[in-house]
Amino acid sequence: MAPRFINVFSSLLVILAAIDGSKAVDYTVTNSALATPGGRVFRNKVGAAYARQTMNSATQFIWRIFRQNSAADRKNVQKVSLFVEDIDGVAFARGNEIHLSARYVGRYSGDVKREVTGVLYHEMAHIWQWNGNGRANGGLIEGIADYVRLKAGYAPSHWVKPGQGDRWDQGYDVTARFLDYCNSLRNGFVAELNKKMRTGYSDDYFRQLLGKSVDQLWRDYKARFGNLEVSYI
């Protein structure tokens, strides 16, 4: 009887591990800007239900991009709240909250639903990514978030083209394009870089993973796309 007991026990462990690895995250949406044009645009063209669905889809996508296959690999985030507010800017993430500008939503002239989707993928990346215990520079942090948006297929048409930009850590679309190049050199590079950033940060992580300094990789990247004007400022 012992072998059967062991098999049953092992099966239970597998089931429990699967349940633990797929714990649901709670998503809430609060639109406090309904008195503004942007708040009403969000309600009518995006909606709370779609926003919650997108936040969940983004989470699942980010876990795959970062190769965070178990709860132990991830931040312990059980709830993410989106607030649509009458504020300047586009959006920002703080803790487990995302704050979206109703003013930005209201004045956006293109496909607002697609744009908000892209913004949510970017901000959800901030919720889940590691930041080197605060030691990673902001340009890289924003670049990783835009890399997630790029790989999800929500890069806006106004983003820079591959090879453009002044510095590897310029941030946002510039750094996202560079990280995409780095990932082409080693599949899973961004996931491995993010994993290293769980406990700290050093530019030397690029050399450890790709065998070249980040400055050399930037020069290679610029040359790869025929855009050789490299700035070291």
RAMO-V904864 format. One record per backbone hydrogen bond with DSSP energy under -0.5 kcal/mol. NH is the residue of the N-H (numbers start at 1). CO is the residue of the C=O. Records with the same first field share a line. If there is no record, write none. Layout:
NH: CO  CO
This chain:
5: 1
6: 2
7: 3
8: 4
9: 5
10: 6
11: 7
12: 8
13: 9
14: 10
15: 11
16: 12
17: 13
18: 14
19: 15
20: 16
21: 17
22: 18  19
23: 20
26: 78
28: 80
30: 82
32: 30  84
36: 33
39: 33
40: 36
41: 37
42: 38
43: 39
44: 40
45: 41
46: 41  42
47: 42
51: 47
52: 48
53: 49
54: 50
55: 51
56: 52
57: 53
58: 54
59: 55
60: 56
61: 57
62: 58
63: 59
64: 60
65: 61
66: 62
67: 64
68: 63
69: 67
73: 70
74: 71
77: 75
78: 76
80: 26
81: 96
82: 28
83: 98
84: 30
85: 83  100
87: 85
92: 99
94: 97
97: 94
98: 81
99: 92
100: 83  98
101: 90
102: 85  100
103: 85  87
105: 101
106: 102
107: 103
108: 104  105
112: 110
115: 111
116: 112
117: 113
118: 114
119: 115
120: 116
121: 117
122: 118
123: 119
124: 120
125: 121
126: 122
127: 123
128: 124
129: 125
132: 197
134: 131
135: 132
136: 131
140: 137
141: 137
142: 138
143: 139
144: 140
145: 141
146: 142
147: 143
148: 144
149: 145
150: 146
151: 147
152: 148
153: 149  150
154: 149
159: 156
164: 161
170: 167
174: 171
175: 171
176: 172
177: 173
178: 174
179: 175
180: 176
181: 177
182: 178
183: 179
184: 180
185: 181  182
186: 182
189: 186
192: 188
193: 189
194: 190
195: 191
196: 192
197: 193
198: 195
199: 196
200: 196
205: 202
206: 203
207: 203
208: 204
209: 205
210: 206
211: 207
212: 206
217: 213
218: 214
219: 215
220: 216
221: 217
222: 218
223: 219
224: 220
225: 221
226: 223
227: 222
228: 226
230: 228
231: 166
